[in-house]
Amino acid sequence: MRIHVHELITSGASRTIRETLDASALFAGRRDVLSAGPLHVDLEARGVEEGMAVVEGGLAIDVTMPCSRCLKPVRVSVTVPFQEHFKVSTGPQTEEEADRFIAVKDNDVDLTPYVEEAVQLELPLVPLCAEDCKGLCPECGKDLNEGECGCDRTPIDPRLAALKDLFPR
């Protein structure tokens, strides 16, 4: 997935980028992503004023993650709006310029790292199988969605927790 910044600016034409990428390497080594489907990329690149190229569109991927409460696999559909501005620059960027665009040294820009970063940032931090998921029992580990386990889970005042060990049941 490459664009040529100067070509987009001088031609005034836009370029459509529609690809399906294998995202398995993107999540390799992550324990919070059990599996991932293909990454669908639908972007449009065009030249704009001030010698910049803008790339915008959307990304979509289906991932399987463990539920944050009960650890059952949950399929999550992630859609990511994408927009980045690129400009060929030879000198150092000011802070204002860094907020407005990404400076590139070559005319040729590989979009893959920017797309991958956008997807990684949009993954849910706390995926849930259901909003009312009860999770696991902190005492025995039973899935409370399947039924009660019988453990005593009454909260103990932390100031008196040491006394609990003195009087076994």
Summary of the structure (lengths in Angstrom):
residues: 169
radius of gyration: 24.5
end to end distance: 65.3
largest distance: 81.9
contacts: 408
relative contact order: 0.17
helix: 22%
strand: 37%
